Every structure is written in structure tokens, then in C-alpha cells.
Amino acid sequence: MFVWSMVLLCALLSTAGDTTSTYFWEQPSTALFVAVVLLSPCAFFSFGYVGSKFGLSIASSLTNSLIVLGPILVGLLLRDEWKKVSAPQYAGMLCIVVGIILIVLFKDETSN
């Protein structure tokens, strides 16, 4: 259970870092800069922990898919970017969600 918490923490930290860095470049401030500098290593260290538990290939596909999905949701829901996304782009986003589901549901039971 702790490993799955770290997966989510890694995705949340990366999403927060991506979102904060976007805001920083839109309206630069020292506070946003400091937040990005503090969030980035935390996200990388949490990924390292997840990678050590699942293996690099599974950890990368799972966490990086979630890392991509998080900012997408922030952009669509909090930044109201619905009209900026085309139908094929929505299809690509759906593929990310399907990929996450497949990775989680069909793990190799023989691995640790």
C-alpha cells in the first residue's frame, strides 16, 4: 500500500511542479521559483523509490502516464482549456488512461 501511495505522491508532486512552473513563466515571482526548485527533487526522489519497487519499465510507464494525466486534468479543469484541445488529442488522452488501467490490472504475478 505504501508503494502505491508513493506512486500517487510522485504524480502529485510532478503535477504540482509542472503547474507551478507554468504559472512561474506566466507571472514570474520568487515564491513560485522557490516552489519549483523544492518540488522538483521531491518528485524525482519519489520516482526513484517507486522505480526500486516496481522496476524501471513499469515505474516509468505508470508514473509518467500519471504525470502526464495530472497536468492535463489541471489544464482542462482549472485552466479551462477545453476548447483548445482537438478530438484526436482527446483520443490520445484517453489512450493514456487506458494504458494506466492496463498496467495496473495486468501485472506479472511472478515478479516481486
PyMOL commands that set and color helices and strands:
alter all, ss='L'
color gray80, all
select helices_A, chain A and resi 2-26+30-54+56-78+82-84+87-105
alter helices_A, ss='H'
color red, helices_A
deselect
rebuild
show_as cartoon
